[in-house]
Amino acid sequence: MSSNIDTVDVTVEGVIPRVLDSREEALAAVAELKERIAARAEQTEQQRSVPEETIRELTDAGLFGIVTPRVFGGSELGFATLLEVQSEIASACASTGWVYGVLAGHTWLAALFPPQAQEEVFADPRALVASLIRFGGNAPERVEGGFRWQGGQGRFCSGIDHSQWVLLGGTVTEADGTAEGWYMLVPREDIEIIDDWHSVGLKGTGSKSIVIKDAFIPEHRAVKFSDLGAGRAPGAAIHPGGLYRLAYESVWPLSLVGTVVGAARGALAEFTANTTRRVSALPPIAQAANGPALVRLAKAAAQIDAMSNLLRQDALESDNAPEGTVFSNLDRTRRSRNLAFAAQQLRAAVNELYESAGGTGVYLTSAIQRWWRDVNTAASHVAFTWDLASVAYAREVTGISAFSGTGTAPGARK
């Protein structure tokens, strides 16, 4: 299917982001930036926001365009590459990795909106999009030509400092009393930022609260959640291939979990370096007594490799899904299970490393404590809640109803 949107001709101020032609090219671009990103990790945490210099470098390198449609100057490389790139960035700075994944992933979401909205967003090839999927306060109301949102508010808007647009989720009650969930694109100038991001971890994500006092959202900047969930959003009819026909919940958390993978790798690298310095300086008998620390190192490395491969396999399954693929409920709950399981296994691995770090790990000057705080904060995201994901999967695979206590025979939904 050919696109109905002409390639955007942009003349905005600034460098046009690079188009990356392959996974290898994307990873090479990250490798060029990692040292500088790591050098700014402390600055990122202290100012509670990713430095503009880092955002500019990531944009220039084309890394925010990994799942942006090619017709808009993106690379359209898929979620497996996005996952790997985010992991690499997060292994240098977890906060930068989180903001990167959020903003890069939202270009995929913007590409699911009607053509006019896409043209508005991507007219500036450097534009970035933040999001709050559950925006609280007053609900939006339907008005002539679209929606009006007055008195909306919400927390955890990661990357809002760098965004020109915000995606907000809300429920609209129609005149007949029916209710429908919508995702709406709102320009940054309609948003008020509340500087309240004072957190224990991921301090540099700038995940501040935001408020809408009064905004009009035209019809073309809104998409039903039901259409996103079914893979039939307006953008699905525009862009060729299967990437933009995937159900929202099948792929979206993949742009978050790379932070947990990368930060766990950062923690392992720090622990390995510290252990090498400490143990190698000891006499042989004392080295032997440090065997438990080496066991924890090996276990953590195995956990990180295993969880990384599990997540990459799910991402590749999405990227390679034939056009028209609709994942079953069992597929979806299995993927949610894998996301939550991986995040919690990675959290457990880092917690064991931190326990073995000794007294030096408690100092704020110690890098291991920052990795520990960041991993635990990232793994606390609702998408990685094992108690929810595990039960949803088990109910689906056994056929047990979530409400009635009855269902089909075990294994009936294979």
C-alpha positions in Angstrom: 0.0 0.0 0.0 1.4 3.3 -1.0 1.4 6.4 1.3 -1.1 9.2 0.8 1.3 11.6 2.4 4.0 13.3 0.3 7.5 13.4 1.7 7.7 16.5 4.0 9.9 19.3 2.7 11.2 21.1 5.8 13.1 24.3 6.1 13.1 24.8 9.9 16.1 26.2 11.6 18.7 23.6 12.7 20.4 20.5 11.3 18.1 18.0 9.6 18.4 14.7 11.6 20.4 11.9 10.0 18.5 9.0 8.4 19.9 5.7 9.7 19.8 2.8 7.2 20.4 -0.2 9.5 20.5 -1.5 13.0 24.3 -1.5 12.8 24.4 2.1 11.7 22.1 3.1 14.6 24.3 1.2 17.2 27.4 2.9 15.7 25.8 6.3 16.2 25.1 5.5 19.8 28.7 4.3 20.3 29.9 7.7 19.2 27.8 9.5 21.9 28.0 7.1 24.9 31.1 8.6 26.4 29.7 12.1 26.4 26.4 10.9 27.7 28.1 9.1 30.6 30.2 12.2 31.3 27.0 14.2 31.8 25.2 11.6 34.0 25.9 13.6 37.2 24.9 16.8 35.6 21.7 15.2 34.3 20.8 14.0 37.9 21.7 17.4 39.5 19.6 19.5 37.1 16.8 16.9 37.1 16.6 17.0 33.3 18.6 15.7 30.4 20.9 18.4 29.1 19.9 20.2 25.9 23.3 19.3 24.5 22.5 15.6 24.8 19.1 16.0 23.2 20.6 17.9 20.3 23.3 15.2 19.8 20.7 12.4 19.8 18.5 14.4 17.4 21.3 15.2 15.0 22.4 11.5 15.0 18.9 10.5 13.9 18.3 8.3 16.9 14.9 9.8 17.8 13.8 8.7 14.3 14.2 4.9 14.7 10.5 4.2 14.6 9.5 7.3 12.7 8.1 6.7 9.2 10.6 7.1 6.4 8.1 9.5 4.6 8.8 11.9 7.4 12.5 11.6 7.4 12.7 8.7 9.9 14.6 5.5 9.7 11.7 3.1 10.4 14.0 0.4 11.7 11.6 -1.1 14.2 11.3 -1.8 17.9 14.1 -4.3 18.3 16.6 -1.7 17.2 14.9 0.9 19.4 15.2 -1.5 22.4 18.9 -2.0 21.7 19.7 1.7 21.2 17.8 2.6 24.4 19.7 -0.1 26.3 23.0 1.3 25.1 22.1 4.8 26.0 20.8 3.8 29.4 24.1 1.9 30.1 25.7 5.3 30.1 23.0 7.2 31.9 19.6 5.7 32.9 17.7 9.0 33.0 18.9 9.8 29.5 17.9 6.3 28.3 14.4 6.7 29.8 13.8 10.0 28.2 15.2 8.8 24.9 12.9 5.7 24.8 9.8 7.7 25.7 10.3 10.5 23.1 11.5 8.1 20.4 8.6 5.7 20.9 6.1 8.5 20.7 7.0 9.2 17.1 5.5 5.8 16.3 2.3 6.8 18.1 2.2 10.2 16.3 2.3 8.2 13.1 -1.0 6.5 14.0 -2.9 9.7 14.0 -4.9 11.1 11.0 -2.8 12.6 8.1 -3.3 16.2 9.1 -2.0 15.7 12.6 1.0 13.8 11.3 1.9 16.6 8.9 1.6 19.1 11.8 3.9 17.1 14.1 6.5 16.0 11.5 6.7 19.4 9.7 9.5 20.0 12.2 11.8 17.0 11.9 13.3 17.8 15.3 10.0 17.9 17.1 9.6 15.6 20.1 6.4 14.3 21.7 5.8 13.6 25.4 2.8 11.7 26.8 0.5 10.9 29.7 -1.7 8.0 28.9 -3.9 8.5 31.9 -4.4 12.3 32.3 -6.5 13.1 35.4 -8.5 16.0 36.6 -11.5 17.1 34.5 -12.3 15.0 31.5 -12.3 16.4 27.9 -15.7 17.3 26.5 -16.8 17.0 22.9 -17.5 20.3 21.2 -18.1 21.3 17.6 -15.1 20.3 15.5 -13.3 18.4 18.2 -12.8 18.5 22.0 -12.3 21.0 24.8 -10.2 20.1 27.8 -10.4 22.3 30.8 -8.7 21.6 34.1 -6.9 18.4 33.1 -3.8 17.4 35.2 -1.4 14.5 35.6 2.0 13.4 36.9 5.1 11.7 35.4 5.3 13.5 32.0 8.9 12.3 31.2 10.8 14.5 28.8 8.3 17.3 28.8 11.2 19.9 29.0 12.2 18.9 25.5 8.8 18.3 23.8 6.8 20.4 21.3 3.8 18.2 21.6 2.1 16.1 24.3 -0.1 13.0 23.9 -2.8 12.8 26.5 -5.3 10.1 27.3 -8.8 10.8 28.5 -12.3 9.5 28.5 -15.1 11.4 26.6 -18.7 11.0 27.5 -21.0 11.3 24.5 -24.5 12.9 24.4 -26.0 9.4 24.5 -24.1 8.6 27.7 -21.6 6.2 26.2 -18.0 6.7 27.1 -14.9 6.3 24.9 -11.2 6.6 25.6 -9.2 8.9 23.4 -5.6 9.8 22.8 -5.2 13.5 21.9 -2.3 15.5 20.6 -1.8 18.8 22.3 0.8 21.5 21.4 3.3 22.4 24.2 2.0 26.0 24.4 -1.3 24.7 25.8 0.5 22.9 28.6 1.6 24.3 32.0 4.5 22.5 33.6 4.7 22.0 37.4 8.3 21.6 38.5 7.7 18.9 41.1 10.0 16.0 39.9 12.0 15.3 43.1 12.5 11.5 43.0 14.6 8.8 44.5 15.7 7.5 41.1 15.7 8.5 37.4 16.2 12.0 38.8 17.2 13.4 35.4 14.1 12.4 33.5 12.3 15.6 34.3 9.0 13.6 34.7 7.1 16.6 35.9 3.4 17.2 36.4 1.5 19.1 33.8 -1.8 21.0 33.7 -4.2 22.0 30.9 -6.2 25.0 31.9 -8.2 25.4 28.7 -7.4 23.8 25.3 -9.3 23.0 22.1 -8.2 19.8 20.4 -9.5 19.5 16.8 -10.9 16.2 15.7 -7.9 15.3 13.5 -5.6 15.4 16.6 -7.5 12.6 18.4 -7.6 8.8 18.1 -9.7 6.3 19.9 -7.9 3.9 22.2 -10.0 1.1 20.9 -8.6 1.7 17.4 -5.0 1.9 18.7 -5.6 -1.4 20.6 -7.0 -3.1 17.5 -4.2 -1.9 15.2 -6.7 0.0 13.0 -5.8 3.6 13.9 -5.9 6.1 11.0 -2.1 5.9 10.4 -2.5 2.1 9.8 -4.1 2.9 6.5 -1.4 5.3 5.4 2.0 3.8 6.0 3.1 0.6 4.2 4.2 -2.5 6.0 3.1 -3.9 9.3 4.9 -1.7 11.9 2.1 0.8 12.1 -0.7 -1.8 12.1 0.4 -3.3 15.4 -1.8 -3.0 18.5 -0.6 -0.3 20.9 -0.2 -2.5 23.9 1.8 -5.1 21.9 4.7 -2.8 21.4 4.6 0.4 23.4 6.3 -0.8 26.7 9.2 -2.0 24.6 10.3 1.6 24.4 10.6 1.8 28.2 12.1 -1.5 29.3 15.4 -0.9 27.5 16.3 1.5 30.3 16.1 -1.3 32.9 18.3 -3.5 30.7 20.8 -0.8 30.1 21.0 0.4 33.7 21.4 -3.2 34.9 24.4 -3.4 32.5 25.7 -0.2 33.9 25.5 -1.5 37.4 27.2 -4.8 36.4 30.0 -2.9 34.7 30.5 -0.7 37.8 30.4 -3.7 40.2 32.8 -5.7 38.0 35.3 -2.8 37.9 35.1 -2.3 41.7 35.4 -6.0 42.4 38.4 -6.4 40.1 40.3 -3.5 41.8 39.4 -4.7 45.3 39.9 -8.4 45.0 43.0 -8.3 42.8 44.8 -6.3 45.4 44.3 -9.1 48.0 46.5 -12.1 48.8 45.4 -15.4 47.4 43.7 -16.7 50.6 41.7 -13.4 50.9 40.8 -13.6 47.2 39.3 -17.0 47.8 37.1 -15.6 50.6 35.6 -13.3 48.1 34.1 -16.1 46.1 30.4 -15.1 46.9 30.9 -11.7 45.2 32.2 -13.4 42.1 29.2 -15.8 42.2 26.8 -12.8 42.3 28.7 -11.1 39.4 28.3 -14.2 37.3 24.6 -14.7 38.2 23.8 -11.0 37.4 25.5 -11.3 34.1 23.5 -14.4 33.2 20.2 -12.7 34.3 20.9 -9.6 32.2 21.9 -11.6 29.1 18.8 -13.9 29.4 16.3 -11.0 29.9 17.8 -9.0 27.1 17.4 -11.9 24.7 13.8 -12.5 25.9 12.8 -8.9 25.3 14.6 -8.7 21.9 12.8 -11.8 20.8 9.4 -10.2 21.5 10.5 -7.0 19.7 11.6 -9.0 16.7 8.3 -10.8 16.7 6.5 -7.5 16.4 8.9 -6.1 13.7 8.6 -9.2 11.6 4.9 -9.8 12.0 3.3 -10.0 8.5 1.0 -7.2 7.5 -2.4 -7.8 9.0 -1.2 -9.8 12.0 -3.5 -9.5 15.0 -1.9 -10.9 18.2 -4.2 -13.0 20.3 -5.1 -12.2 23.9 -2.7 -15.0 24.9 0.1 -13.5 22.8 -0.6 -10.1 24.4 -0.6 -11.3 28.0 2.5 -13.4 27.3 4.3 -10.3 26.1 3.2 -8.3 29.1 4.3 -11.2 31.3 7.8 -11.2 29.6 8.1 -7.4 30.1 7.3 -7.5 33.8 9.3 -10.7 34.4 12.4 -9.2 32.7 12.2 -5.9 34.6 11.8 -7.6 37.9 14.6 -10.1 37.2 16.9 -7.2 36.3 15.9 -5.3 39.4 16.7 -8.4 41.5 20.1 -8.8 39.8 21.1 -5.2 40.6 19.8 -5.5 44.1 22.1 -8.5 44.7 25.0 -6.6 43.3 24.3 -3.6 45.5 24.0 -5.8 48.6 27.5 -7.1 47.8 29.0 -3.7 47.2 29.6 -3.1 50.9 29.7 0.1 52.8 31.3 2.1 50.0 28.1 1.7 48.0 26.1 3.9 50.4 28.0 7.1 49.6 26.3 9.4 47.1 29.7 9.7 45.4 29.5 6.0 44.6 28.1 5.2 41.1 26.7 1.9 42.1 24.1 3.5 44.3 22.8 5.6 41.4 22.4 2.5 39.2 20.6 0.8 42.1 18.2 3.8 42.6 17.6 4.1 38.8 16.9 0.5 38.2 14.5 0.2 41.1 12.7 3.4 40.0 12.4 2.2 36.4 11.1 -1.2 37.4 8.4 0.4 39.4 6.5 1.5 36.2 3.0 0.1 36.1 3.8 -1.7 32.8 6.3 -3.9 34.7 4.1 -4.9 37.6 4.5 -8.6 38.0 1.5 -9.1 40.2 -0.8 -7.8 37.4 1.0 -9.2 34.4 1.4 -12.7 35.8 -2.2 -13.1 36.8 -3.5 -11.8 33.5 -1.3 -14.3 31.6 -2.3 -17.2 33.9 -6.0 -16.4 33.6 -5.7 -16.4 29.8 -3.7 -19.6 29.5 -6.0 -21.5 31.9 -9.2 -20.0 30.5 -10.2 -18.8 34.0 -12.6 -15.8 33.8 -11.3 -12.6 35.4 -14.7 -11.9 36.8 -17.0 -14.9 37.2 -14.6 -17.5 38.5 -15.7 -19.8 35.7 -14.1 -20.4 32.3 -13.1 -23.0 29.8 -10.9 -25.9 30.6 -7.2 -25.3 31.4 -5.2 -24.9 28.2 -8.2 -24.2 26.1 -6.9 -20.9 24.8 -3.6 -22.2 23.4 
